[in-house]
Amino acid sequence: MSQIDLGIISYNSISINKNIILNANIQERCNFYFFPKHIHQSIEIYYFISGSCKMDIGKETVVGDAGNIIIIFPNTVHSFYLDTDIPCKFIHIHFDPYMLGSILVNKENLNIDLFSILESINNYYKSTADKAMISLLYSIVDEVNNPQQFSEILSTLHLIEVLIYFMRKETISSLLLTYETEITPRYVFLAFKYIKENYSEKILISDIANYLNISSRYLSKLFYKETNLTVLQYLNIYRINKSIDLMMTTDKSLTDISLSVGLGDLQHFSKLFKNVIGISPSKYKKMLLHD
């Protein structure tokens, strides 16, 4: 596979016409609704309008009550369920953090790397949403579901406002990066791209490093610094997430699914799945069928 020239690619600024927001809507669940543990690379934002729900996020059980905002970060195992028959109404927004890039603040020579900031936060964030945050969330939903000219740009700008508002409120000043560090997320972003395009095949760290024209050791160092995961851990999580997608959208057998996501051996796939999700893939598939 040919190597790439980083000199002709720039990911250090946000392109606001990209499809960053995957979906944004208002949902209602009731009657002991249950969605089993799952994992993905996107970020989820929940704002609870009425009612209450529970989420198992990592090793914690988190309650979402009316007025709460909960943000679930990438590569976090989580579930969503109601333990009563009382309806729960909420805003639900999915977006791709890897498309965010960074915002350059020229006056202070700072590069506010949104991707790195969001990746550095552990599992989830919970707070009470104020009027300004609620207004922004409703604006995103409106622009996504009632598109007009420039709606994609406006919805992305509103999302950036939400994230900056969140950073300002939480005073995450220690996560502001100098402009010279822009090469780090660029390499990691391209490693994500390689995994996305080749996860169904055998992948070695050296394959990705050769593609980026850097050493395996340097890639491993940069990758862990940005994601708090090793390359192999991320690859395994990505494959497990893809296997869940196939369980939900196809009738493939677990053997075929394991082959489709590049894991090959069903025994290895089952062991890895249980380590990540907490239950075997066969039990998980039965839960999906029951649901």
Backbone as a ProteinNet text record, in pm:
[ID]
protein_1_A
[PRIMARY]
MSQIDLGIISYNSISINKNIILNANIQERCNFYFFPKHIHQSIEIYYFISGSCKMDIGKETVVGDAGNIIIIFPNTVHSFYLDTDIPCKFIHIHFDPYMLGSILVNKENLNIDLFSILESINNYYKSTADKAMISLLYSIVDEVNNPQQFSEILSTLHLIEVLIYFMRKETISSLLLTYETEITPRYVFLAFKYIKENYSEKILISDIANYLNISSRYLSKLFYKETNLTVLQYLNIYRINKSIDLMMTTDKSLTDISLSVGLGDLQHFSKLFKNVIGISPSKYKKMLLHD
[TERTIARY]
85	0	88.7	53.4	135.8	131.9	242.8	251.3	185.4	152.8	86.8	180.4	159	236.7	155.2	196.7	121.3	125.4	221.1	233.5	118.9	44.4	-65.6	-200.8	-199.6	-325.5	-323.5	-430.9	-438.7	-566.4	-549.3	-664.3	-663.9	-587.9	-572.4	-678.2	-776.2	-883.8	-1015.8	-1123.1	-1254.4	-1313.6	-1363.2	-1439.5	-1586.8	-1655.8	-1790.5	-1895.6	-1854.1	-1951.9	-1940.6	-1858.3	-1847.9	-1967.7	-1993.7	-2106.1	-2064.3	-2048.5	-2002.1	-2115.7	-2235.5	-2350.8	-2414	-2415.7	-2467.8	-2619.7	-2674.5	-2819	-2849.3	-2966.8	-3011	-3163	-3223.5	-3369	-3420.3	-3551.6	-3617.4	-3684.3	-3654.2	-3706.9	-3784.6	-3869.5	-3940.8	-3939.6	-3903.6	-3902.7	-3989.8	-4051.6	-4138.3	-4145.3	-4229.5	-4258.1	-4131.4	-4046.5	-3927.3	-3834.3	-3825.5	-3738.1	-3596.8	-3533.7	-3397.4	-3317.5	-3202.6	-3108.4	-2978.3	-2930.7	-2816	-2685	-2583.1	-2451.4	-2401	-2340.6	-2284.3	-2171.4	-2106.8	-1989.2	-1976.2	-1926	-1907.5	-1802.4	-1764.3	-1660.1	-1718.1	-1848	-1909.8	-1931.2	-1968.8	-2004.6	-2155.6	-2216.8	-2360.3	-2387.8	-2482.6	-2530.5	-2677.1	-2709.4	-2848.7	-2887.4	-3001.9	-3062.5	-3201.5	-3229	-3354.7	-3460.7	-3565.5	-3674.2	-3771.6	-3805.5	-3897	-3870.5	-3914.9	-3894.7	-3753.2	-3717.3	-3587.3	-3543.7	-3413.5	-3359.5	-3234.4	-3185.3	-3058.3	-2965.3	-2836.6	-2734.9	-2624.1	-2582.2	-2460.5	-2348.5	-2263.5	-2154.7	-2023.2	-1950.5	-1832.3	-1875.5	-1822.9	-1856.5	-1954.1	-2007.4	-2099.1	-2241.7	-2337.9	-2477.4	-2510.6	-2550.6	-2574.3	-2722.1	-2782.6	-2924.3	-2936.8	-3022.6	-3052	-3192.3	-3202.6	-3332	-3361.6	-3486.1	-3525.8	-3435.5	-3380.8	-3290.5	-3144.5	-3113.8	-2974.1	-2926.6	-2797.9	-2731.4	-2622.4	-2617.4	-2514.6	-2445.9	-2312	-2233	-2150.2	-2165.8	-2092.3	-1984.1	-1860.6	-1746.5	-1711.2	-1628.2	-1600.7	-1540.1	-1563	-1501.6	-1540.6	-1661.5	-1712.8	-1830.5	-1820	-1929.4	-2043.2	-2164.3	-2277.5	-2409	-2508.4	-2643.9	-2742	-2866.6	-2971.5	-3098.7	-3159	-3280.4	-3367	-3494.8	-3591.3	-3632.4	-3633	-3676.3	-3818.6	-3891.9	-4033.2	-4107.5	-4242.1	-4320.1	-4348.5	-4286.8	-4306.3	-4223.8	-4283.3	-4209.2	-4091.6	-3989.5	-3871.2	-3851	-3852.4	-3837.5	-3704.8	-3632.3	-3497.4	-3453.5	-3360.3	-3288.9	-3169.6	-3148.3	-3037.7	-2958.7	-2830.7	-2743.8	-2620.3	-2591.2	-2470.5	-2380.3	-2251.1	-2161.3	-2024.5	-1953	-1822.7	-1712.4	-1647	-1545.5	-1420.6	-1397.7	-1275.4	-1280.5	-1397.6	-1411.7	-1394.2	-1375	-1376.1	-1248.9	-1133.6	-1010.3	-985	-951.2	-913.9	-943.5	-943.6	-967.4	-840.7	-786.2	-664.1	-697.7	-644.8	-662.6	-533.7	-533	-409.9	-357.2	-446.1	-403.8	-314.5	-348.8	-272.1	-181.9	-175.9	-96.8	-130.4	-258.6	-304.6	-383.6	-367.4	-445.8	-538.9	-666.9	-762.7	-804.3	-744.2	-765.1	-887.5	-1003.3	-1128.2	-1124.4	-1063.8	-1055.1	-980.7	-864.7	-784.7	-856.3	-923.1	-995.1	-1104.7	-1183.3	-1293.7	-1244.5	-1130.8	-1076.7	-1018.6	-978.3	-909.2	-1004.8	-1134.4	-1231.3	-1275.9	-1283.2	-1305.2	-1452.8	-1489.3	-1618.8	-1738.5	-1766.1	-1887	-1877.6	-1971	-1984.4	-2131.9	-2163.3	-2302.2	-2312.5	-2416.7	-2438.9	-2586.1	-2624	-2757.2	-2747.8	-2827.8	-2822.9	-2893.2	-2830.4	-2896.2	-2965	-3028.1	-3109.2	-3028	-2904.1	-2821.3	-2789.1	-2751.3	-2719.8	-2843.3	-2957.2	-3081.5	-3120.5	-3107.8	-3141.4	-3054.3	-2925.8	-2834.8	-2872.1	-2905.8	-2941.2	-3068.1	-3168.4	-3290.9	-3264	-3172	-3137.5	-3072.1	-2985.8	-2922.8	-3028.3	-3120.4	-3226.8	-3310.3	-3342.4	-3425.2	-3354.9	-3226.5	-3152.9	-3134.5	-3115	-3095.5	-3224.6	-3336.2	-3463.1	-3549.6	-3518.8	-3591.1	-3489.4	-3418.8	-3306.6	-3348	-3270.2	-3282.9	-3143.4	-3131.6	-3000	-2907.5	-2788.8	-2686	-2716.9	-2818.8	-2852.7	-2738.3	-2666.7	-2555.5	-2446.3	-2420.9	-2320	-2367.2	-2492.1	-2544.3	-2547.5	-2590.7	-2596.4	-2456.8	-2356.4	-2218.9	-2167.9	-2200.4	-2159.5	-2224.4	-2351.5	-2418.9	-2353	-2312.1	-2243.8	-2111.6	-2037.3	-1911.3	-1937.2	-2046.2	-2084.9	-2109.3	-2179.7	-2206.3	-2075.9	-1980.4	-1853.8	-1770.2	-1768.3	-1693.5	-1760	-1892.4	-1965.9	-1933.3	-1927.6	-1893.2	-1751.9	-1655.7	-1516.9	-1503.2	-1576.1	-1571.2	-1628.9	-1741.4	-1807	-1719.9	-1651.1	-1569	-1424.7	-1393.1	-1258.9	-1149.4	-1156.1	-1057.6	-936.4	-876.2	-764.4	-639.1	-625	-504.4	-497.7	-608.8	-611.1	-589.7	-558.9	-527.9	-386.2	-371	-242.9	-178.6	-46	23.5	12	26.7	7	101	221.5	320.8	278.8	178.6	140.7	40.3	8.6	-97.2	-65.3	62.5	98.8	50.1	38.8	-0.6	-141.4	-246.2	-379.3	-390.9	-308.3	-313.7	-272	-163.7	-121.3	-226.9	-280.9	-379.4	-506.3	-549.5	-666.9	-647.8	-529.7	-503.5	-490.6	-448.4	-448.2	-592.3	-682.3	-825.2	-876.4	-839.2	-883.6	-836.2	-711.5	-657	-734.8	-761	-835.8	-977.1	-1040.7	-1176.5	-1182.2	-1079.1	-1078.9	-1027.4	-960.5	-894.7	-924.5	-1021.7	-1044.9	-1085.2	-1139.8	-1184.2	-1067.1	-949.9	-829.6	-736.2	-634.2	-532.8	-456.6	-445	-374.2	-266.9	-145.4	-36.6	-5.8	48.1	85.8	183.8	270.4	369.6	302.9	187.3	115.4	71.3	16.1	-30.3	88.5	193.9	313.5	376.5	383.7	440.8	355.2	224.3	132.6	156.1	185.6	209.1	353.7	440.5	583.2	649.8	609.6	672.7	701.4	773.3	805.9	687.1	681.6	574.5	579.1	699.8	714.4	660.1	691.7	644.2	492.2	438.2	292.7	225.7	278.3	219.3	219.9	328	340.2	238.3	227.7	132.5	-11.3	-39.7	-175.5	-222.2	-137.3	-175.7	-190.6	-105.1	-112.5	-245.3	-296	-419.9	-545.3	-541.5	-664.3	-669.4	-555.4	-546.3	-574.1	-557.6	-570.5	-450	-411.4	-311.1	-377.7	-296.4	-350.9	-432.7	-380.7	-451.4	-583.1	-584.6	-709.2	-813.7	-772	-866.3	-917.4	-827.2	-865.6	-966.7	-942.6	-1035.6	-1172.2	-1172.8	-1298.6	-1373.5	-1299.8	-1362.4	-1426.7	-1356.9	-1409.7	-1531.9	-1528.1	-1643.6	-1763.3	-1740.2	-1849.6	-1909.5	-1824.4	-1873	-1950.2	-1906.3	-1977.9	-2118.4	-2131	-2263.4	-2352.4	-2295.2	-2371.9	-2426	-2342.6	-2385	-2491.9	-2481.1	-2584.7	-2719.6	-2715.9	-2838.4	-2899.6	-2817.5	-2866	-2866.1	-2809.9	-2805	-2845.7	-2861.2	-2889.9	-2765.4	-2649.5	-2526.2	-2504.4	-2443.3	-2405.5	-2287.4	-2262.7	-2149.5	-2017	-2009.8	-1888.8	-1864.7	-1970.3	-1956.5	-1923.8	-1984.1	-1956.7	-1811.1	-1761	-1621.3	-1526.6	-1558.7	-1477.1	-1488.9	-1609.2	-1634.8	-1560.4	-1536.5	-1470.3	-1321.9	-1269.5	-1125.2	-1071.6	-1161.5	-1115.3	-1100.6	-1168.1	-1146.6	-1196.7	-1121.3	-1152.7	-1268.4	-1374.8	-1494.1	-1462.9	-1377.2	-1342	-1271.9	-1180.6	-1110.7	-1207.8	-1297.7	-1398.3	-1487.1	-1532.4	-1621.1	-1551.2	-1425.3	-1349.3	-1328.8	-1293	-1270.6	-1399.7	-1508.8	-1639.1	-1678.7	-1662.7	-1699.7	-1611.3	-1482.7	-1391.7	-1431.6	-1481.3	-1516.8	-1657.1	-1755.6	-1896.5	-1944.9	-1886.8	-1925.3	-2007.5	-2059.5	-2133.8	-2088.8	-2121.7	-2080.4	-2160.9	-2106.9	-2181.9	-2312.1	-2314.7	-2438.4	-2548.9	-2514.7	-2613.4	-2656.2	-2560.6	-2591.8	-2689.3	-2665	-2752	-2893	-2903.5	-3035	-3108.6	-3033.5	-3094.1	-3148.8	-3075.1	-3121.3	-3247.8	-3250.7	-3368.9	-3489.5	-3465.5	-3574.2	-3626.9	-3533.2	-3572.9	-3650.5
-119.6	0	124.9	225.4	344.8	427.5	501	589.6	722.1	798.1	926.3	1039.8	1151.6	1271.6	1364.5	1375.8	1460.5	1607	1641.9	1780.6	1830.9	1738.5	1782.5	1767.6	1724.8	1706.5	1791.5	1863.6	1945.3	1914.6	1867.8	1840	1931.2	2040.7	2121	2229.4	2233.3	2330.6	2263.1	2318.9	2260.1	2303	2207.2	2236.7	2224.3	2337.9	2334	2283.2	2246.1	2185.9	2033.7	1976.9	1831.6	1775.6	1648.2	1582.1	1533.8	1628.4	1596.2	1536.4	1593.8	1546.1	1427.9	1313.4	1190.4	1184.2	1223.1	1237.6	1324.9	1384.1	1470.3	1470.1	1423.4	1415.7	1414.9	1421.5	1409.3	1272.5	1195.8	1060	1044.8	942.3	907.6	756.1	708.9	566.4	542	423.1	391.2	240.3	195.4	53.4	-31.3	10.9	-64.9	-88.1	11.5	2.1	-35.8	-120.6	-163.3	-175.2	-106.3	-123.7	-173.9	-291.9	-355.9	-280.8	-326.6	-264.3	-261.7	-149.7	-134.5	-33.1	-10.3	77	136.6	257.3	317.2	427.1	476.6	579.9	721.3	733.4	865.9	911.2	1036.9	1092.2	1111	1074.9	1091.4	1201.6	1286.7	1388	1358.9	1347.3	1330.9	1452.3	1512	1611.1	1559.9	1540.9	1479.6	1586.7	1580.4	1677.7	1643.7	1515.8	1471	1323.8	1280.6	1141.4	1114.8	987.2	945.9	816	797	672	635.1	515.5	473.7	428.4	450.1	405.8	337.9	221.5	161.4	208.1	297.9	356	309.2	228.2	166.9	79.8	109.6	32.7	107	220.3	300.5	292.9	304.4	323.1	469.8	535.8	679.9	704.8	790.2	824.2	955.3	955.6	1077.8	1125.5	1237	1294.6	1417	1460.9	1580	1697.5	1763.2	1875.8	1838.6	1710.1	1665.3	1659.8	1684.1	1657.2	1554.2	1450	1346.6	1332.8	1340.6	1323.4	1196.1	1102.9	976.6	980.8	955.6	972.4	842.8	851	733.4	616.5	497.1	373.8	342.5	382.8	358.2	261.7	149.3	52.8	111	110.6	168.3	106.2	115.6	69.9	180.3	162	261.8	186	217.5	143.3	223.1	184.7	240.7	130.3	160.2	59.4	85.5	171.7	194.7	202.2	214.1	229.8	376.5	467.6	611.1	655.5	725.1	766.7	858.4	845.7	932	998.9	1131.6	1208.2	1281.7	1278.1	1335.3	1376.8	1471.7	1505.3	1411.3	1357.5	1265.1	1311.3	1339.2	1386.6	1296.9	1249.3	1171.2	1255.8	1264.6	1332.1	1264.9	1289	1226.7	1319.1	1286.5	1377.1	1385.1	1282.9	1280.1	1376.4	1434.5	1533.1	1676.1	1688.3	1822	1900.8	1835.1	1909.4	2001.8	2125.9	2218.2	2361.3	2446.8	2589.3	2665	2740.3	2815.1	2953.3	2984.4	3116.7	3194.2	3275.4	3341.5	3439.5	3507.2	3610.3	3554.2	3435.3	3375.3	3262.5	3242.4	3136.2	2999.9	2976.7	2848.9	2771.8	2641.9	2555	2474.7	2512.4	2441.5	2315.6	2203.8	2078.6	2008.2	2029	1973.3	1821.9	1759.4	1613.8	1562.4	1620.4	1574.5	1599.3	1712.2	1743.7	1640.7	1611.9	1518.6	1377.3	1339.9	1205.8	1189.6	1300.8	1291.6	1276.1	1298.7	1293.1	1148.9	1107	966.9	926.8	851.5	785.4	877.4	967.5	1047.6	1176.8	1267	1393	1411.9	1452.3	1476.6	1609.3	1685	1813.8	1851.4	1963.8	2019.9	2124.6	2109.6	2202.3	2333.2	2445	2574.1	2618.5	2734	2780.3	2795.1	2844.3	2864.4	2731.1	2630.5	2498.7	2434.4	2443.7	2383.8	2445.9	2577.8	2647.6	2599.3	2580.2	2532.9	2391.6	2305.7	2167.5	2162.4	2241.4	2246.5	2302.9	2399.8	2459	2355.5	2270	2163.2	2069.2	2025.6	1934.5	1997.9	2125.5	2194.5	2204.4	2241.2	2255.4	2121.2	2014.3	1881.9	1826.4	1848	1787	1875.4	2004.2	2096.1	2174.5	2102.1	2163.9	2274.6	2381.8	2491.1	2521.1	2625.6	2664.5	2694.1	2638.2	2654.9	2582.4	2495.6	2426.5	2339.6	2270.5	2185.9	2268.5	2386.9	2475.6	2526.1	2570	2622.4	2516.5	2394.8	2289.5	2256.7	2257.2	2232.1	2344.7	2468.2	2582.6	2576	2537.3	2523.4	2414.4	2304.7	2197.9	2247.5	2323	2379.2	2473.4	2550	2636.6	2554.2	2440.8	2353.4	2308.2	2265.2	2212.6	2322.2	2440.2	2551.8	2596.9	2598.4	2633.4	2535.7	2407.1	2302.7	2322.8	2352.4	2372.5	2496.3	2601.9	2724.9	2701.9	2631.8	2605.3	2520.4	2424.4	2332.7	2380.3	2496.1	2555.7	2453.2	2395.6	2292.9	2361.4	2455.1	2530.1	2445.6	2341.8	2258.8	2176	2168.9	2086.4	2167.3	2296.5	2375.8	2343.2	2319.2	2274.4	2384.7	2388.7	2485.1	2443.6	2539.6	2516.8	2410.1	2398.3	2305.2	2158.8	2127.7	1987.7	1936.6	2015	1976	1845.2	1809	1687.9	1562.5	1566.5	1447.3	1401.3	1484.5	1437.4	1404.2	1466.1	1436.5	1291.9	1247.5	1108.4	1013.1	1046.7	958.5	953.7	1067	1070.2	977.7	979.6	895.9	748.7	721.8	583	533	619.1	584.7	552	636.1	618.5	484.1	448.9	321.3	204.2	210.5	103.5	92.8	206.3	207.3	139.6	158.9	107.2	-36.4	-86.2	-216.8	-311.7	-277.6	-357.3	-501.6	-527.1	-662.5	-753.9	-695.8	-772	-777.2	-859.5	-865.5	-733	-672.2	-544.3	-556.6	-520.6	-510.2	-362.1	-329.1	-190	-142	-231	-194.9	-158.5	-218.5	-184	-37.9	3.4	142.4	237.8	200.6	285.6	304.2	196.8	207.2	297.2	288.7	373.8	521.6	548.8	686.5	730.2	634.2	662.3	706.8	641.8	664.8	528.5	527	400.5	350.6	220	161.4	215.9	233.9	285	427.5	510	648.4	653.9	571.4	565.4	524.1	420.5	372	481.1	556.9	665.3	775.2	817.4	923.3	877.2	753.5	701.9	694.8	644	632.2	770	862.3	998.4	1064.1	1039.9	1103.6	1032.9	900.4	823.2	749.8	740.5	658.3	510.6	471.7	332.7	296.4	168	122.3	105.6	95.2	73.4	-55.5	-161.2	-289.2	-280	-209.3	-193.4	-120.8	-15.6	59.2	-28	-101.8	-189.2	-294.2	-352.9	-453.3	-393.1	-273.4	-205.7	-172.7	-126.8	-94.2	-217.6	-329.4	-453.4	-503.4	-492.4	-534	-446.2	-317.1	-226.6	-263.9	-297.2	-338	-469.7	-559	-686	-662.4	-566.2	-531.9	-474.4	-389.8	-336	-449	-549.2	-661.1	-745.7	-761.7	-834.8	-764.5	-632	-553.1	-539.1	-551.3	-518.5	-635.3	-750.9	-865.6	-993.2	-1100.3	-1232.6	-1321	-1261.6	-1339.6	-1419.8	-1536.5	-1615.8	-1550	-1587.6	-1531	-1566	-1683.6	-1721.3	-1627.2	-1599.7	-1508	-1366.4	-1326.3	-1192.9	-1180.8	-1282.8	-1278.2	-1267.9	-1336.6	-1328	-1190.2	-1134.6	-1005.9	-890.9	-901.9	-792.4	-818.4	-921.5	-943.4	-1022	-1087	-1163.4	-1312.6	-1359.8	-1495.1	-1603.7	-1634.5	-1745.2	-1709.8	-1792.2	-1763.7	-1764.4	-1854.1	-1861.4	-1733.1	-1685.6	-1560.5	-1443	-1439.3	-1334.2	-1334	-1452.4	-1462.3	-1414.8	-1452.2	-1410.8	-1259.9	-1204.4	-1060.2	-983.7	-1030.4	-966.1	-959.7	-1070.5	-1075.1	-983.7	-974.4	-885.6	-739	-703.4	-563.3	-530.2	-614.8	-585.3	-640.8	-752.3	-808.4	-934.4	-965.9	-1090.1	-1151.1	-1277.4	-1344.4	-1291	-1301.1	-1253.4	-1330.3	-1457.9	-1534.9	-1482.6	-1450.3	-1393.5	-1254.9	-1178.2	-1043.1	-1049	-1142	-1155.1	-1195.7	-1283.3	-1323.9	-1205.8	-1118.1	-999.7	-907.4	-893.3	-809	-865.5	-996.4	-1059.9	-1045.6	-1057.6	-1044.4	-902.7	-806	-664.5	-628.4
0	0	0	-79.3	-90.8	35.6	56.6	172	138.4	240.7	217.6	250.4	189.1	214.3	301.6	428.9	521.6	480.8	397.8	359.3	275.1	210.9	125.1	192.6	320.6	392.2	517.4	541.1	661.8	737.3	863.2	949	1071.7	1063.8	1183.5	1197.5	1107.5	1121.2	1087.6	1139	1119.8	986.2	910.6	790.5	827.7	836.6	893.3	795.7	674.2	583.6	582.7	670	679.4	754.8	729.7	794.2	933.2	1026.5	1161.2	1243.7	1231.7	1309.7	1237.5	1302.8	1241.7	1252.3	1366.3	1380.6	1501.4	1499.6	1609.7	1609	1717.3	1721.1	1865.1	1876.4	2006.8	2011	2114.3	2126.5	2257.1	2259.6	2382.6	2398.1	2515.9	2546.5	2669.6	2674.9	2787.4	2806.3	2902.4	2923.2	2942.3	3034.6	3071.3	2951.4	2866.7	2748.7	2790.6	2709.5	2739.3	2610.4	2605.9	2495.3	2555.6	2512.4	2578.4	2557.9	2627.9	2620	2476.1	2441	2308.2	2315.9	2204.2	2202.1	2062.7	2052.4	1921.3	1928.2	1810.4	1802.3	1804.3	1792.5	1796.3	1940.7	1956.2	2086.9	2090.7	2202.1	2220.9	2322.4	2290.4	2385	2414.5	2542.3	2586.2	2670	2637.7	2727.4	2761.8	2889.5	2932.3	2955.9	2874.2	2879.4	2992	3002.3	3107.8	3137.2	3254.7	3292.3	3339.7	3342.3	3395.1	3329	3317	3264.2	3342.9	3317.7	3375	3263.4	3284.7	3190.4	3269.1	3223.2	3274.6	3184.1	3235.4	3157.7	3218.9	3145	3204.2	3321.1	3438.7	3557.8	3649.1	3600.6	3681.9	3629	3720.7	3683.7	3701.6	3592.9	3591.7	3566.2	3645.5	3631.4	3555.2	3453.5	3379.8	3412.5	3483.8	3520.9	3435.4	3436.8	3361.9	3398.2	3294.2	3314.6	3307.8	3314.4	3306.6	3162.2	3143.8	3016.6	3044.5	2962.9	2975.8	2841.1	2840.4	2719.5	2736.2	2643.6	2647.9	2540.1	2580.5	2492	2418.8	2314.3	2230.7	2307	2254	2303.6	2447.4	2485.4	2620.1	2612.4	2680.1	2682.2	2765.7	2710.7	2782.8	2738.6	2825.3	2794.2	2831.1	2794	2820.4	2854.7	2969.2	3006	3102.9	3106.3	3200.6	3297.1	3425.7	3523.6	3573.3	3499.2	3527.4	3393.8	3400.8	3277.5	3246.9	3322.9	3301.3	3180.4	3083.6	2963.3	2996.1	2916.3	2926.8	2790.7	2789.7	2665.7	2668.2	2556.1	2556.9	2416.9	2414.6	2291.7	2281.2	2161.5	2138.9	2017.6	2038.3	1930.2	1923	1802.8	1774.6	1686.3	1717.4	1623.8	1621.7	1512.8	1490.1	1540.3	1651.6	1706.8	1620.3	1537.6	1457.4	1340.7	1316.2	1210.2	1263.4	1393.3	1452.5	1427.2	1434.6	1418.5	1534.9	1504.4	1611.3	1570.4	1671.3	1648.7	1686.5	1595.7	1622.2	1676.4	1793	1853.1	1829	1723.2	1681.6	1785	1853	1946.9	2056.2	2104	2212	2162.4	2029.7	1969.7	2030.7	2050.7	2105.5	2001.7	2005.7	1919.8	2009.4	2014.1	2098.5	2023.5	2059.5	1988.6	2045.8	1981.1	2032.3	2038.7	1938.6	1936.7	2060	2088.5	2202.2	2334.8	2345.5	2468.9	2493.8	2391.7	2409.3	2435.5	2371.5	2392.9	2532.6	2595.8	2724.2	2842.4	2820.2	2929.6	2949.2	3073	3104	3094.9	2993.7	2978.6	2956.3	3051.8	3035.6	3116.5	3082.9	3156.7	3187.9	3308.7	3348.1	3420.4	3385.6	3449.8	3432.7	3493.9	3473.5	3363.6	3260.3	3147.2	3182.4	3147.3	3168.9	3039.9	3041.9	2929.2	2801.4	2814	2694.9	2627.2	2706.8	2652.7	2589.9	2658.6	2608.3	2474.5	2464.9	2341.2	2225.3	2249.9	2146	2100.5	2194.5	2160.8	2075.7	2112.8	2032.9	1893.7	1884.9	1755.1	1664	1721.2	1642.2	1586.9	1672.9	1630.7	1519.5	1534.4	1435.6	1301	1300.5	1174.5	1104.3	1182.3	1122.8	1064.3	1133.1	1092.2	1004	998.6	911.1	827.3	740.3	669.8	573.3	578.5	485.4	432.7	354.1	305.7	424.5	422.8	525.5	657.5	659	783.8	834.9	743.3	785.9	852.4	796.1	855	991	998	1124	1233.2	1199.6	1301	1353.3	1264.1	1306.9	1395.8	1359.1	1441.9	1579.7	1584.6	1714.1	1798.6	1733.3	1805.7	1862.8	1783.2	1832.1	1949.2	1940.7	2053.4	2180.1	2163.8	2278.5	2341.4	2258	2309.4	2375.2	2314	2373.8	2503.5	2505	2626.1	2738.1	2701.1	2797.1	2850.9	2761.1	2804.2	2891.2	2855.8	2935.3	3074.9	3079.2	3207.2	3298.9	3238.9	3318.1	3331.3	3271.2	3277.2	3247.7	3128.3	3091.1	3026.6	3096	3039.6	3024.9	3105.5	3099.5	2973	2898.8	2779	2651.3	2664.4	2546.9	2501.3	2371.7	2319.4	2236.1	2232.8	2148.8	2003.2	1918	1775.2	1719.7	1776.8	1723.9	1738.3	1819.6	1841.3	1739.6	1638.2	1545.4	1471.9	1455.2	1382.5	1453.4	1587.1	1662	1626.4	1641.3	1603.2	1455.2	1372.1	1229.4	1202.8	1261.7	1247.1	1302.8	1418.5	1481.9	1398	1346	1259.2	1139.7	1080.8	964.5	1003	1125.5	1175.5	1187.7	1238.7	1244.2	1103.4	1009.1	870.3	815.2	843	795.4	855.3	986.6	1053.2	996.7	975.4	920.8	784.6	703.8	567.6	558	663.7	654.5	769.9	856.7	977.5	948.8	831	798	759.4	742.6	708.5	829.4	819.9	924.5	926.4	1043.5	1056.6	1164.8	1130.2	1226.5	1248.4	1364.5	1390.2	1284.1	1240.8	1139	1006.3	976.7	853.7	856.4	970.1	983.4	983	1054.9	1062.7	925.4	849	713.7	625.3	642.1	566.7	598.4	725	768.3	751.3	715.5	698.5	828.5	939	1069.3	1132	1243	1307.7	1390.1	1411.1	1493.1	1635	1686.6	1823.6	1835.4	1736.7	1739.6	1725.6	1636.8	1620.1	1750.7	1815.2	1940.8	2046.8	2053.4	2151	2124.8	1999.7	1964.3	1986.1	1945.5	1954.1	2099	2185.4	2326.6	2390.8	2351.9	2406.3	2373.3	2252.2	2208.1	2257.9	2270.4	2294.1	2427.6	2497.1	2618.3	2589.5	2465.3	2422.2	2337.4	2342.7	2248.1	2111.8	2007.4	1873.8	1870.5	1933.9	1934.7	2010.4	2123.8	2199.8	2115.4	2048.3	1964	1849.9	1785.5	1674.9	1721.1	1837.1	1889.8	1920.1	1981.1	2010.6	1881.2	1781.8	1653	1592	1597.4	1540.5	1617.3	1749.4	1829.4	1796.7	1781.2	1744.9	1610	1514.5	1382.9	1391.6	1479.3	1495.2	1551.9	1642.8	1698.1	1588.6	1502.9	1390.2	1302.4	1277.7	1193.1	1261.7	1393.3	1466.8	1456.5	1457.4	1456.9	1317.8	1213.7	1079.7	981.6	1021.8	930.8	1004	928	983.9	982.8	970.1	964.1	1092.2	1077.6	1194.7	1264.3	1388.2	1461.8	1394.8	1334.5	1262.2	1144.8	1067.8	954.7	1000.7	1111.7	1165.2	1207.5	1276.7	1321.6	1202.9	1093.6	972.3	907.8	909	844.2	910.8	1042.4	1113.9	1134.4	1069.1	1071.5	1188.4	1265.1	1381.5	1351.1	1250.5	1203.5	1296.1	1396	1485.6	1578.3	1576.8	1657	1806.3	1849.9	1991.9	2036.9	1955.2	1986.8	1987.3	1887.7	1879.4	2004.2	2046.3	2163.1	2289.6	2306.2	2424	2425.8	2310.8	2300.7	2323.4	2264.9	2280.7	2428	2498.1	2639.8	2722.7	2688	2761.1	2746.9	2627.8	2600.5	2649.8	2616.2	2642.5	2775.7	2818.9	2948.4	2940.4	2821.9	2800.7	2667.6	2645.5	2522.5	2404.1	2282.2	2165.4	2142.8	2178.4	2161.2	2252.3	2377.8	2469.9	2423.5	2374	2326.8	2209.1	2117.6	2000.7	2042	2142.2	2192.1	2254	2325.1	2385.3	2277	2167.5	2057.8	1994.2	1976.5	1917.9	2009	2139.9	2236.5	2239.2	2231.7	2233.6	2107.9
[MASK]
+++++++++++++++++++++++++++++++++++++++++++++++++++++++++++++++++++++++++++++++++++++++++++++++++++++++++++++++++++++++++++++++++++++++++++++++++++++++++++++++++++++++++++++++++++++++++++++++++++++++++++++++++++++++++++++++++++++++++++++++++++++++++++++++++++++++++++++++++++++++++++++++++++

